[in-house]
C-alpha cells in the first residue's frame, strides 16, 4: 500500500509531461519494432554471404543501412525527449525534497549528519526521473532479442526448447543475485552517505584543520572510514562476481550444448549448416531475452529502492518532521515557561524549569557550560519540540502557533552566526526583500557597522565569502544583529554572542544590544557577566535547573555561585 502511494506521487511529477511522454513511448515502440526485424535481416545476410548471392546480399545490406539509420535518428530524438522529461521531473522532485528537508527536526541532522540528506536529494531524484531512459534501452533490447529468440524457434524448435531450459537456469541464478543485492545495497548506500558526510565536514573545517595541524590525524580517520566502506563494498562485489562466474560457466556449457544439439540436427538432416551458423552467431542475443527482462526487473527494483529512500525523507515516516499549530498572530514578546523538562535521548538536560519574561525586557541566562542554557534557546525557538503546556508566547502554547508566527517573531545570534556567501546587501535583503537602502543604512549605523562597510571596495555590494570569511568575528556578529533587526523579530536571542570577542569588539556588540533595549524582548546567554550586568533580570542555571533569579546586584548578594563567578571575572 505504501509503495502504491509513492507511485501515485511519482505519477504527479510526470503528469504535466503527457505529450513528451507519449512522444517518448511512440519513439521507443518504433525503435523496438524496427529492431525486432534486425535479426532476420542480418541472418539473411549471413545466408547470402555463405551462398554468395550477390544481388540479395546487396539488397539486404542496403536495407540494413536504411533501418540502422532510422533507428539512430529515432534514438537521437528519443534521447532529447528523455532528457527534457528527466531534467524537468528531477528538478521538481529535488524542489519538493529540499522543501521537506527544512521540515525535518534538527535531531535527525544531529544523528545522521547533513551530507547524508544531501546525498539522498542529489542522487535519488536522478534515478527516479531517469526510469524511462533506463527502461527504454532494456525494453528495446528485449524486443530485439525476442525477435532473435522467435526466429531461432522458427529455424529449430529443438534448439528453441534448449534455450528455454537454459534461460530457466539463468532465472534461478539471477533471483539469488537480486536477493543479495537488495540486502546489501541499502547498507552500502547508508555507509557511503556517512563517509560522504564525514568528508564534507573535512572540507567545511579546512581552515581550523590547517591551523590546528590536524591533517595527519583526520586523514588517517577518513582513510580508515573509506577503507571500511571499500571493504564492505569489496565483499559485496566478490559475491556478485561469484554469481557472474556462475553465469559465465552456464554460458560456456550452453555453447557446448547448442553446438552438440546443432551438429546432431545437421547430421540427421533436420537443420542446415547455414541455419546452425545463424543460431550460433545469435546465441547470446537469444539468451539476452531473459537478461533484458532481468535488467528491467533490476531497474524497477532500483527505482523502488530510490523512492523508498526519498519518501522516507519526504513523508516523515523515517525522519520525524516539525509540527506546528494553526494560530497565526504577531507575537509581542511575552514568554512563560512552566515545569519544562527536556532530554536528548536518555540524557535529561532540563529539569522542571520555570520562568516568565515580559515583552520588551532584557534577561540573561548564566551558569557554567553544559548546564542547559543553549537547550533553553533551542526549545524556545522550537528547534527541538517539547510537550504541550510547557512554553507559552503571549499566553499561547508554542505548539499551537503556526510556523510563520513563531519563526517570524524570533531571531537568534549565536557565537558563530551563519553568514551567506553573498553581498552584505543580499545578506540583509534575504530576510526582508522589501528593505530599502535608507532602512539598510539606518540599521547598519545602529549596529556600528556602516562606517566599516563604507571602507570596503564595493561597500554594501561587497561579496563577503563563505560564512562571511572576509569579516572579523565582531563584524559577523553585528551583521547578524542587523539581519535580525531587518527581519523585524520582536524576540532576539543572543547565544554566547560576545564570548569569543576582544573587549573593544565586545563593547561594540554591547552598544548594539543596548540600542535594542526596551524595543525588543532580548534573551542573552553569556559567560561574561559584564554582558548581562544591566539586564532587567538574570537567571542562574545549574545542572538543568534555575537555582536563582534577580538583577545583578540582587544575585551578587543572594546567590553564592553567582557571586563566585563574578569575583573570578573581576580578577
DAJOVEN-V52738 format. One record per pair of residues at least 12 apart in sequence whose C-alpha atoms are under 10 Angstrom apart, sorted by the first residue. I is the first residue (numbers start at 1). J is the second residue. If there is no record, write none. Layout:
I:J ; I:J
This chain:
2:308 ; 2:311 ; 3:304 ; 3:307 ; 3:308 ; 3:311 ; 6:304 ; 6:307 ; 6:308 ; 6:310 ; 6:311 ; 6:315 ; 7:304 ; 7:307 ; 9:93 ; 9:307 ; 9:311 ; 10:89 ; 10:93 ; 10:128 ; 10:129 ; 10:307 ; 12:89 ; 13:85 ; 13:88 ; 13:89 ; 13:90 ; 13:91 ; 13:92 ; 13:93 ; 13:129 ; 14:85 ; 14:86 ; 14:88 ; 14:89 ; 14:92 ; 14:129 ; 15:89 ; 16:85 ; 16:89 ; 17:84 ; 17:85 ; 17:88 ; 17:89 ; 18:85 ; 20:78 ; 20:81 ; 20:82 ; 20:84 ; 20:85 ; 21:81 ; 21:82 ; 21:84 ; 21:85 ; 21:132 ; 23:77 ; 23:78 ; 23:81 ; 23:82 ; 24:74 ; 24:75 ; 24:77 ; 24:78 ; 24:79 ; 24:80 ; 24:81 ; 24:82 ; 24:85 ; 24:132 ; 24:133 ; 24:136 ; 25:78 ; 25:82 ; 25:132 ; 25:136 ; 26:74 ; 26:78 ; 27:71 ; 27:73 ; 27:74 ; 27:75 ; 27:76 ; 27:77 ; 27:78 ; 27:79 ; 27:81 ; 27:136 ; 28:71 ; 28:74 ; 28:75 ; 28:78 ; 28:132 ; 28:133 ; 28:135 ; 28:136 ; 28:137 ; 28:139 ; 28:140 ; 29:136 ; 29:139 ; 29:140 ; 29:143 ; 30:70 ; 30:71 ; 30:74 ; 30:75 ; 30:140 ; 31:67 ; 31:68 ; 31:70 ; 31:71 ; 31:72 ; 31:73 ; 31:74 ; 31:75 ; 31:78 ; 31:136 ; 31:137 ; 31:139 ; 31:140 ; 31:141 ; 31:143 ; 31:144 ; 32:71 ; 32:136 ; 32:137 ; 32:139 ; 32:140 ; 32:141 ; 32:142 ; 32:143 ; 32:144 ; 32:145 ; 32:147 ; 33:71 ; 33:140 ; 33:143 ; 33:144 ; 33:147 ; 34:67 ; 34:68 ; 34:70 ; 34:71 ; 34:140 ; 34:143 ; 34:144 ; 35:67 ; 35:68 ; 35:71 ; 35:140 ; 35:141 ; 35:142 ; 35:143 ; 35:144 ; 35:145 ; 35:147 ; 36:140 ; 36:141 ; 36:142 ; 36:143 ; 36:144 ; 36:145 ; 36:146 ; 36:147 ; 36:148 ; 37:67 ; 37:143 ; 37:144 ; 37:145 ; 37:147 ; 37:148 ; 37:151 ; 38:63 ; 38:64 ; 38:67 ; 38:68 ; 38:144 ; 38:145 ; 38:147 ; 38:148 ; 39:144 ; 39:145 ; 39:146 ; 39:147 ; 39:148 ; 39:149 ; 39:150 ; 39:151 ; 39:152 ; 39:278 ; 39:282 ; 39:285 ; 40:147 ; 40:148 ; 40:150 ; 40:151 ; 40:152 ; 40:278 ; 41:60 ; 41:61 ; 41:63 ; 41:64 ; 41:67 ; 42:60 ; 42:61 ; 42:63 ; 42:64 ; 42:278 ; 42:282 ; 43:60 ; 43:148 ; 43:151 ; 43:274 ; 43:275 ; 43:277 ; 43:278 ; 43:279 ; 43:281 ; 43:282 ; 44:56 ; 44:57 ; 44:60 ; 44:61 ; 44:274 ; 44:275 ; 44:278 ; 45:57 ; 45:58 ; 45:59 ; 45:60 ; 45:61 ; 45:64 ; 45:278 ; 46:274 ; 46:275 ; 46:277 ; 46:278 ; 46:281 ; 47:273 ; 47:274 ; 47:275 ; 47:277 ; 47:278 ; 48:60 ; 48:274 ; 49:274 ; 50:273 ; 50:274 ; 50:277 ; 51:274 ; 75:136 ; 75:137 ; 78:133 ; 78:136 ; 79:133 ; 79:136 ; 81:133 ; 82:129 ; 82:130 ; 82:131 ; 82:132 ; 82:133 ; 82:136 ; 83:129 ; 83:130 ; 83:132 ; 83:133 ; 85:129 ; 85:130 ; 85:132 ; 85:133 ; 86:125 ; 86:126 ; 86:127 ; 86:128 ; 86:129 ; 86:130 ; 86:131 ; 86:132 ; 86:133 ; 87:125 ; 87:126 ; 87:129 ; 87:130 ; 88:129 ; 89:125 ; 89:126 ; 89:128 ; 89:129 ; 89:130 ; 90:121 ; 90:122 ; 90:123 ; 90:124 ; 90:125 ; 90:126 ; 90:127 ; 90:128 ; 90:129 ; 90:130 ; 91:125 ; 91:126 ; 91:129 ; 92:125 ; 92:129 ; 93:121 ; 93:124 ; 93:125 ; 93:126 ; 93:128 ; 93:129 ; 93:310 ; 93:314 ; 94:120 ; 94:121 ; 94:122 ; 94:123 ; 94:124 ; 94:125 ; 94:126 ; 94:310 ; 95:121 ; 95:125 ; 96:121 ; 96:314 ; 97:117 ; 97:118 ; 97:120 ; 97:121 ; 97:122 ; 97:125 ; 97:310 ; 97:311 ; 97:313 ; 97:314 ; 97:315 ; 98:117 ; 98:118 ; 98:121 ; 98:122 ; 98:313 ; 98:314 ; 99:314 ; 100:311 ; 100:313 ; 100:314 ; 100:315 ; 100:316 ; 100:321 ; 101:117 ; 101:118 ; 101:121 ; 101:313 ; 101:314 ; 101:316 ; 101:319 ; 101:321 ; 102:321 ; 102:322 ; 103:313 ; 103:314 ; 103:316 ; 103:319 ; 103:320 ; 103:321 ; 103:322 ; 103:323 ; 104:313 ; 104:314 ; 104:315 ; 104:316 ; 104:319 ; 104:320 ; 104:321 ; 104:322 ; 104:323 ; 104:383 ; 105:316 ; 105:319 ; 105:320 ; 105:321 ; 105:322 ; 105:323 ; 105:382 ; 105:383 ; 105:384 ; 105:385 ; 106:319 ; 106:320 ; 106:321 ; 106:322 ; 106:378 ; 106:382 ; 106:383 ; 106:384 ; 106:385 ; 107:319 ; 107:320 ; 107:344 ; 107:345 ; 107:383 ; 107:384 ; 107:385 ; 108:318 ; 108:319 ; 108:320 ; 108:321 ; 109:319 ; 112:190 ; 112:193 ; 112:194 ; 112:197 ; 113:193 ; 113:194 ; 113:196 ; 113:197 ; 113:198 ; 113:200 ; 113:201 ; 114:193 ; 114:194 ; 114:196 ; 114:197 ; 114:198 ; 114:200 ; 114:201 ; 115:193 ; 115:194 ; 115:195 ; 115:196 ; 115:197 ; 115:198 ; 115:199 ; 115:200 ; 115:201 ; 116:189 ; 116:190 ; 116:191 ; 116:192 ; 116:193 ; 116:194 ; 116:195 ; 116:196 ; 116:197 ; 116:198 ; 116:200 ; 117:193 ; 117:194 ; 117:197 ; 117:310 ; 117:313 ; 118:193 ; 118:196 ; 118:197 ; 119:189 ; 119:190 ; 119:192 ; 119:193 ; 119:194 ; 119:196 ; 119:197 ; 120:189 ; 120:190 ; 120:193 ; 120:306 ; 120:309 ; 120:310 ; 120:313 ; 121:309 ; 121:310 ; 121:313 ; 123:306 ; 123:310 ; 124:302 ; 124:303 ; 124:305 ; 124:306 ; 124:307 ; 124:308 ; 124:309 ; 124:310 ; 124:311 ; 125:303 ; 125:306 ; 125:307 ; 125:310 ; 126:303 ; 126:306 ; 127:299 ; 127:302 ; 127:303 ; 127:304 ; 127:305 ; 127:306 ; 127:307 ; 128:299 ; 128:300 ; 128:302 ; 128:303 ; 128:304 ; 128:305 ; 128:306 ; 128:307 ; 128:310 ; 129:303 ; 130:303 ; 131:296 ; 131:299 ; 131:300 ; 131:302 ; 131:303 ; 134:295 ; 134:296 ; 134:299 ; 134:300 ; 134:303 ; 135:292 ; 135:295 ; 135:296 ; 135:297 ; 135:298 ; 135:299 ; 135:300 ; 136:296 ; 137:292 ; 137:295 ; 137:296 ; 138:289 ; 138:291 ; 138:292 ; 138:293 ; 138:294 ; 138:295 ; 138:296 ; 138:297 ; 138:299 ; 139:289 ; 139:292 ; 139:293 ; 139:295 ; 139:296 ; 140:292 ; 141:285 ; 141:288 ; 141:289 ; 141:291 ; 141:292 ; 141:293 ; 142:285 ; 142:286 ; 142:288 ; 142:289 ; 142:290 ; 142:291 ; 142:292 ; 142:293 ; 142:294 ; 142:295 ; 142:296 ; 143:289 ; 143:292 ; 144:285 ; 144:286 ; 144:288 ; 144:289 ; 144:292 ; 145:282 ; 145:283 ; 145:284 ; 145:285 ; 145:286 ; 145:287 ; 145:288 ; 145:289 ; 145:290 ; 145:291 ; 145:292 ; 146:285 ; 146:286 ; 146:287 ; 146:288 ; 146:289 ; 146:290 ; 146:292 ; 147:285 ; 147:286 ; 147:289 ; 148:278 ; 148:279 ; 148:282 ; 148:283 ; 148:284 ; 148:285 ; 148:286 ; 148:287 ; 148:288 ; 148:289 ; 149:163 ; 149:164 ; 149:279 ; 149:282 ; 149:283 ; 149:284 ; 149:285 ; 149:286 ; 149:287 ; 149:288 ; 149:289 ; 150:286 ; 151:278 ; 151:279 ; 151:282 ; 151:286 ; 152:275 ; 152:276 ; 152:278 ; 152:279 ; 152:280 ; 152:282 ; 152:283 ; 152:286 ; 153:279 ; 155:270 ; 155:271 ; 155:272 ; 155:275 ; 155:276 ; 155:278 ; 155:279 ; 156:262 ; 156:265 ; 156:270 ; 156:271 ; 156:275 ; 156:276 ; 156:279 ; 158:258 ; 158:261 ; 158:262 ; 158:265 ; 158:270 ; 159:257 ; 159:258 ; 159:259 ; 159:261 ; 159:262 ; 159:265 ; 159:276 ; 159:279 ; 160:258 ; 160:279 ; 160:286 ; 162:254 ; 162:257 ; 162:258 ; 162:261 ; 163:254 ; 163:257 ; 163:258 ; 163:283 ; 163:286 ; 163:287 ; 164:286 ; 164:287 ; 164:290 ; 165:254 ; 166:250 ; 166:251 ; 166:253 ; 166:254 ; 166:257 ; 166:287 ; 166:290 ; 167:250 ; 167:254 ; 167:286 ; 167:287 ; 167:288 ; 167:289 ; 167:290 ; 167:291 ; 168:290 ; 169:247 ; 169:250 ; 170:246 ; 170:247 ; 170:250 ; 170:251 ; 170:287 ; 170:290 ; 170:291 ; 170:294 ; 171:290 ; 171:291 ; 171:293 ; 171:294 ; 173:243 ; 173:244 ; 173:246 ; 173:247 ; 173:250 ; 174:243 ; 174:244 ; 174:247 ; 174:290 ; 174:291 ; 174:294 ; 174:295 ; 174:298 ; 175:294 ; 176:240 ; 176:243 ; 177:239 ; 177:240 ; 177:241 ; 177:242 ; 177:243 ; 177:244 ; 178:240 ; 178:294 ; 178:297 ; 178:298 ; 178:301 ; 180:236 ; 180:239 ; 180:240 ; 181:236 ; 181:237 ; 181:239 ; 181:240 ; 181:298 ; 181:301 ; 181:302 ; 182:298 ; 182:301 ; 182:302 ; 182:305 ; 183:236 ; 184:232 ; 184:233 ; 184:235 ; 184:236 ; 185:233 ; 185:236 ; 185:302 ; 185:305 ; 186:305 ; 186:306 ; 186:309 ; 187:232 ; 187:233 ; 188:229 ; 188:230 ; 188:232 ; 188:233 ; 188:236 ; 189:229 ; 189:233 ; 189:309 ; 190:229 ; 191:225 ; 191:226 ; 191:228 ; 191:229 ; 191:230 ; 191:232 ; 191:233 ; 192:225 ; 192:226 ; 192:228 ; 192:229 ; 192:230 ; 192:233 ; 194:225 ; 194:229 ; 195:222 ; 195:223 ; 195:225 ; 195:226 ; 195:228 ; 195:229 ; 196:222 ; 196:225 ; 196:226 ; 198:218 ; 198:221 ; 198:222 ; 198:225 ; 198:226 ; 199:218 ; 199:219 ; 199:222 ; 199:223 ; 199:225 ; 199:226 ; 202:215 ; 202:218 ; 202:219 ; 202:222 ; 204:466 ; 251:283 ; 251:284 ; 251:287 ; 254:283 ; 254:284 ; 254:287 ; 255:280 ; 255:283 ; 255:284 ; 258:276 ; 258:279 ; 258:280 ; 258:283 ; 259:276 ; 259:277 ; 259:279 ; 259:280 ; 261:276 ; 262:275 ; 262:276 ; 262:277 ; 262:279 ; 262:280 ; 263:276 ; 322:382 ; 322:383 ; 322:384 ; 322:385 ; 322:403 ; 323:382 ; 323:385 ; 323:399 ; 323:400 ; 323:401 ; 323:402 ; 323:403 ; 324:382 ; 324:385 ; 324:398 ; 324:399 ; 324:400 ; 324:401 ; 324:402 ; 324:403 ; 324:404 ; 324:405 ; 324:406 ; 325:397 ; 325:398 ; 325:399 ; 325:400 ; 325:401 ; 325:402 ; 325:403 ; 325:405 ; 325:406 ; 326:399 ; 326:400 ; 326:401 ; 326:402 ; 326:403 ; 326:404 ; 326:405 ; 327:396 ; 327:397 ; 327:398 ; 327:399 ; 327:400 ; 327:401 ; 327:402 ; 327:403 ; 327:404 ; 327:405 ; 327:406 ; 328:400 ; 328:401 ; 328:402 ; 328:403 ; 328:404 ; 328:405 ; 328:406 ; 329:394 ; 329:396 ; 329:401 ; 329:402 ; 329:404 ; 329:405 ; 329:406 ; 329:409 ; 330:394 ; 330:404 ; 330:405 ; 330:406 ; 330:408 ; 330:409 ; 330:489 ; 330:490 ; 331:359 ; 331:393 ; 331:394 ; 331:395 ; 331:396 ; 331:401 ; 331:405 ; 331:406 ; 331:408 ; 331:409 ; 331:410 ; 331:489 ; 331:490 ; 331:491 ; 332:358 ; 332:359 ; 332:360 ; 332:393 ; 332:394 ; 332:409 ; 332:489 ; 332:490 ; 332:491 ; 332:520 ; 332:521 ; 333:357 ; 333:358 ; 333:359 ; 333:360 ; 333:361 ; 333:393 ; 333:394 ; 333:409 ; 333:410 ; 333:489 ; 333:490 ; 333:491 ; 333:492 ; 333:520 ; 333:521 ; 333:522 ; 334:356 ; 334:357 ; 334:358 ; 334:359 ; 334:360 ; 334:361 ; 334:392 ; 334:393 ; 334:394 ; 334:395 ; 334:396 ; 334:490 ; 334:491 ; 334:521 ; 335:355 ; 335:356 ; 335:357 ; 335:358 ; 335:359 ; 335:380 ; 335:391 ; 335:392 ; 335:393 ; 335:394 ; 335:395 ; 335:396 ; 335:398 ; 335:491 ; 335:521 ; 336:354 ; 336:355 ; 336:356 ; 336:357 ; 336:358 ; 336:389 ; 336:390 ; 336:391 ; 336:392 ; 336:393 ; 336:394 ; 336:395 ; 336:396 ; 336:397 ; 337:352 ; 337:353 ; 337:354 ; 337:355 ; 337:356 ; 337:357 ; 337:376 ; 337:380 ; 337:389 ; 337:390 ; 337:391 ; 337:392 ; 337:393 ; 337:397 ; 338:352 ; 338:353 ; 338:354 ; 338:355 ; 338:356 ; 338:389 ; 338:390 ; 338:391 ; 338:392 ; 339:351 ; 339:352 ; 339:353 ; 339:354 ; 339:355 ; 339:389 ; 339:390 ; 339:391 ; 340:352 ; 340:353 ; 340:354 ; 340:355 ; 340:376 ; 340:379 ; 340:386 ; 340:387 ; 340:388 ; 340:389 ; 340:390 ; 340:391 ; 340:545 ; 341:353 ; 341:354 ; 341:386 ; 341:387 ; 341:390 ; 341:544 ; 341:545 ; 342:372 ; 342:375 ; 342:376 ; 342:379 ; 342:384 ; 342:385 ; 342:386 ; 342:387 ; 342:544 ; 343:375 ; 343:384 ; 343:386 ; 344:375 ; 344:384 ; 348:372 ; 348:543 ; 348:544 ; 349:370 ; 349:371 ; 349:372 ; 349:373 ; 349:375 ; 349:376 ; 349:543 ; 349:544 ; 349:545 ; 350:371 ; 350:372 ; 350:373 ; 350:375 ; 350:376 ; 350:541 ; 350:542 ; 350:543 ; 350:544 ; 350:545 ; 350:546 ; 351:372 ; 351:543 ; 351:544 ; 351:545 ; 351:546 ; 352:390 ; 352:544 ; 352:545 ; 352:546 ; 353:376 ; 353:390 ; 353:541 ; 353:544 ; 353:545 ; 353:546 ; 353:547 ; 354:390 ; 354:391 ; 354:545 ; 354:546 ; 355:391 ; 355:539 ; 355:546 ; 355:549 ; 356:391 ; 356:392 ; 357:393 ; 357:521 ; 357:522 ; 357:523 ; 357:536 ; 357:537 ; 358:394 ; 358:521 ; 358:522 ; 358:536 ; 359:393 ; 359:394 ; 359:490 ; 359:491 ; 359:518 ; 359:519 ; 359:520 ; 359:521 ; 359:522 ; 360:490 ; 360:491 ; 360:516 ; 360:517 ; 360:518 ; 360:519 ; 360:520 ; 360:521 ; 360:522 ; 361:491 ; 361:516 ; 361:517 ; 361:518 ; 361:519 ; 361:520 ; 361:521 ; 361:522 ; 361:523 ; 361:535 ; 361:536 ; 361:537 ; 362:491 ; 362:492 ; 362:493 ; 362:513 ; 362:514 ; 362:516 ; 362:517 ; 362:518 ; 362:519 ; 362:520 ; 362:521 ; 362:522 ; 362:523 ; 362:524 ; 362:532 ; 362:534 ; 362:535 ; 362:536 ; 362:537 ; 362:538 ; 363:493 ; 363:521 ; 363:522 ; 363:523 ; 363:524 ; 363:525 ; 363:532 ; 363:533 ; 363:534 ; 363:535 ; 363:536 ; 363:537 ; 363:538 ; 363:539 ; 363:549 ; 363:550 ; 363:551 ; 364:493 ; 364:494 ; 364:522 ; 364:523 ; 364:524 ; 364:525 ; 364:526 ; 364:529 ; 364:531 ; 364:532 ; 364:533 ; 364:534 ; 364:535 ; 364:536 ; 364:537 ; 364:538 ; 364:539 ; 364:540 ; 364:549 ; 364:550 ; 364:551 ; 364:552 ; 365:377 ; 365:494 ; 365:495 ; 365:496 ; 365:523 ; 365:524 ; 365:525 ; 365:526 ; 365:527 ; 365:529 ; 365:532 ; 365:535 ; 365:537 ; 365:538 ; 365:539 ; 365:540 ; 365:541 ; 365:546 ; 365:549 ; 366:496 ; 366:524 ; 366:525 ; 366:526 ; 366:527 ; 366:528 ; 366:529 ; 366:532 ; 366:538 ; 366:539 ; 366:540 ; 366:541 ; 366:542 ; 366:546 ; 366:562 ; 366:565 ; 367:525 ; 367:526 ; 367:527 ; 367:528 ; 367:529 ; 367:539 ; 367:540 ; 367:541 ; 367:542 ; 367:543 ; 367:544 ; 367:546 ; 367:561 ; 367:562 ; 367:565 ; 368:526 ; 368:527 ; 368:540 ; 368:541 ; 368:542 ; 368:543 ; 368:561 ; 368:565 ; 369:526 ; 369:527 ; 369:541 ; 369:542 ; 369:543 ; 370:541 ; 370:542 ; 370:543 ; 370:544 ; 371:540 ; 371:541 ; 371:542 ; 371:543 ; 371:544 ; 371:545 ; 371:546 ; 372:541 ; 372:542 ; 372:543 ; 372:544 ; 372:545 ; 372:546 ; 373:495 ; 373:496 ; 373:524 ; 373:525 ; 373:526 ; 373:539 ; 373:540 ; 373:541 ; 373:542 ; 373:543 ; 373:544 ; 373:545 ; 373:546 ; 374:414 ; 374:494 ; 374:495 ; 374:496 ; 374:525 ; 375:544 ; 376:525 ; 376:544 ; 377:412 ; 377:493 ; 377:494 ; 377:495 ; 377:523 ; 377:524 ; 377:525 ; 378:412 ; 379:391 ; 379:398 ; 380:392 ; 380:393 ; 380:398 ; 380:406 ; 380:410 ; 380:493 ; 381:398 ; 381:406 ; 381:407 ; 381:409 ; 381:410 ; 381:411 ; 381:412 ; 381:491 ; 381:493 ; 382:398 ; 382:399 ; 382:403 ; 382:406 ; 382:407 ; 385:398 ; 385:399 ; 386:398 ; 386:399 ; 387:399 ; 388:400 ; 393:406 ; 406:489 ; 406:491 ; 407:489 ; 407:491 ; 408:431 ; 408:484 ; 408:487 ; 408:488 ; 408:489 ; 408:490 ; 408:491 ; 409:484 ; 409:487 ; 409:488 ; 409:489 ; 409:490 ; 409:491 ; 409:492 ; 410:484 ; 410:487 ; 410:488 ; 410:489 ; 410:490 ; 410:491 ; 410:492 ; 410:493 ; 410:521 ; 410:522 ; 411:480 ; 411:481 ; 411:483 ; 411:484 ; 411:485 ; 411:487 ; 411:488 ; 411:489 ; 411:490 ; 411:491 ; 411:492 ; 411:493 ; 411:494 ; 411:522 ; 412:480 ; 412:481 ; 412:483 ; 412:484 ; 412:489 ; 412:491 ; 412:492 ; 412:493 ; 412:494 ; 412:495 ; 412:497 ; 412:522 ; 412:523 ; 412:524 ; 413:476 ; 413:477 ; 413:478 ; 413:479 ; 413:480 ; 413:481 ; 413:483 ; 413:484 ; 413:492 ; 413:493 ; 413:494 ; 413:495 ; 413:496 ; 413:497 ; 413:498 ; 413:524 ; 414:477 ; 414:480 ; 414:481 ; 414:493 ; 414:494 ; 414:495 ; 414:496 ; 414:497 ; 414:498 ; 414:499 ; 414:525 ; 415:473 ; 415:474 ; 415:476 ; 415:477 ; 415:494 ; 415:495 ; 415:496 ; 415:497 ; 415:498 ; 415:499 ; 415:500 ; 415:501 ; 416:467 ; 416:473 ; 416:474 ; 416:476 ; 416:477 ; 416:480 ; 416:495 ; 416:496 ; 416:497 ; 416:498 ; 416:500 ; 417:467 ; 417:468 ; 417:473 ; 417:476 ; 417:477 ; 417:478 ; 417:479 ; 417:480 ; 417:481 ; 417:495 ; 417:497 ; 418:466 ; 418:467 ; 418:468 ; 418:476 ; 418:477 ; 418:480 ; 419:464 ; 419:465 ; 419:466 ; 419:467 ; 419:468 ; 419:469 ; 419:471 ; 419:476 ; 419:477 ; 419:479 ; 419:480 ; 419:483 ; 420:463 ; 420:464 ; 420:465 ; 420:466 ; 420:467 ; 420:468 ; 420:469 ; 421:463 ; 421:464 ; 421:465 ; 421:466 ; 421:467 ; 421:468 ; 421:469 ; 422:461 ; 422:462 ; 422:463 ; 422:464 ; 422:465 ; 422:466 ; 422:467 ; 422:468 ; 423:458 ; 423:459 ; 423:460 ; 423:461 ; 423:462 ; 423:463 ; 423:464 ; 423:465 ; 423:468 ; 424:453 ; 424:458 ; 424:459 ; 424:460 ; 424:461 ; 424:462 ; 424:463 ; 424:464 ; 424:468 ; 424:479 ; 424:483 ; 425:437 ; 425:440 ; 425:441 ; 425:459 ; 425:460 ; 425:461 ; 425:462 ; 425:463 ; 426:460 ; 426:461 ; 426:462 ; 426:463 ; 427:460 ; 427:463 ; 427:464 ; 427:468 ; 427:479 ; 427:480 ; 427:482 ; 427:483 ; 428:440 ; 428:443 ; 428:444 ; 428:460 ; 428:479 ; 428:480 ; 428:482 ; 428:483 ; 428:484 ; 428:485 ; 428:486 ; 428:487 ; 429:483 ; 429:486 ; 429:487 ; 430:483 ; 430:486 ; 430:487 ; 431:483 ; 431:484 ; 431:485 ; 431:486 ; 431:487 ; 431:488 ; 432:483 ; 432:484 ; 432:486 ; 432:487 ; 432:488 ; 433:486 ; 433:487 ; 434:486 ; 435:486 ; 435:487 ; 437:460 ; 439:486 ; 440:460 ; 440:482 ; 440:483 ; 440:485 ; 440:486 ; 441:453 ; 441:460 ; 441:482 ; 442:482 ; 443:479 ; 443:481 ; 443:482 ; 443:483 ; 443:484 ; 443:485 ; 443:486 ; 444:478 ; 444:479 ; 444:481 ; 444:482 ; 444:483 ; 444:485 ; 444:486 ; 444:512 ; 445:482 ; 445:512 ; 446:478 ; 446:481 ; 446:482 ; 446:485 ; 446:511 ; 446:512 ; 446:513 ; 446:515 ; 446:516 ; 447:475 ; 447:477 ; 447:478 ; 447:479 ; 447:480 ; 447:481 ; 447:482 ; 447:483 ; 447:485 ; 447:508 ; 447:509 ; 447:510 ; 447:511 ; 447:512 ; 447:513 ; 447:515 ; 447:516 ; 448:475 ; 448:478 ; 448:479 ; 448:482 ; 448:508 ; 448:509 ; 448:511 ; 448:512 ; 449:474 ; 449:475 ; 449:476 ; 449:478 ; 449:479 ; 449:482 ; 449:508 ; 449:512 ; 450:479 ; 452:475 ; 453:475 ; 464:476 ; 472:501 ; 472:505 ; 473:497 ; 473:498 ; 473:500 ; 473:501 ; 473:502 ; 473:505 ; 474:497 ; 474:498 ; 474:500 ; 474:501 ; 474:502 ; 474:504 ; 474:505 ; 474:506 ; 474:507 ; 474:508 ; 474:509 ; 475:505 ; 475:508 ; 475:509 ; 477:494 ; 477:497 ; 477:498 ; 477:501 ; 477:505 ; 477:506 ; 477:508 ; 477:509 ; 478:497 ; 478:505 ; 478:508 ; 478:509 ; 478:512 ; 478:513 ; 480:497 ; 481:493 ; 481:494 ; 481:497 ; 481:509 ; 481:512 ; 481:513 ; 481:516 ; 482:512 ; 485:516 ; 485:520 ; 488:520 ; 489:520 ; 489:521 ; 490:519 ; 490:520 ; 490:521 ; 490:522 ; 491:519 ; 491:520 ; 491:521 ; 491:522 ; 491:523 ; 492:513 ; 492:516 ; 492:520 ; 492:521 ; 492:522 ; 492:523 ; 492:524 ; 493:521 ; 493:522 ; 493:523 ; 493:524 ; 493:525 ; 494:513 ; 494:522 ; 494:523 ; 494:524 ; 494:525 ; 494:526 ; 495:523 ; 495:524 ; 495:525 ; 495:526 ; 495:527 ; 496:524 ; 496:525 ; 496:526 ; 496:527 ; 496:528 ; 496:531 ; 497:509 ; 497:510 ; 497:524 ; 497:525 ; 497:526 ; 497:527 ; 497:531 ; 498:510 ; 498:524 ; 498:525 ; 498:526 ; 498:527 ; 498:528 ; 498:531 ; 499:525 ; 499:526 ; 499:527 ; 499:528 ; 499:531 ; 506:530 ; 506:531 ; 507:531 ; 509:531 ; 510:530 ; 510:531 ; 510:532 ; 513:531 ; 514:534 ; 514:535 ; 517:535 ; 517:536 ; 522:535 ; 522:536 ; 523:535 ; 523:537 ; 523:538 ; 524:538 ; 525:538 ; 525:539 ; 527:565 ; 527:569 ; 528:565 ; 528:566 ; 528:569 ; 529:552 ; 529:562 ; 529:565 ; 529:566 ; 529:569 ; 529:570 ; 530:552 ; 530:566 ; 530:569 ; 530:570 ; 532:551 ; 532:552 ; 533:551 ; 533:552 ; 533:553 ; 534:551 ; 534:552 ; 534:553 ; 535:550 ; 535:551 ; 535:552 ; 536:550 ; 536:551 ; 536:552 ; 537:549 ; 537:550 ; 537:551 ; 537:552 ; 537:554 ; 537:555 ; 538:550 ; 538:551 ; 538:552 ; 538:554 ; 538:555 ; 539:551 ; 539:552 ; 539:555 ; 539:562 ; 540:555 ; 540:559 ; 540:561 ; 540:562 ; 541:562 ; 542:561 ; 547:559 ; 547:561 ; 548:560 ; 548:561 ; 548:562 ; 549:562 ; 552:566
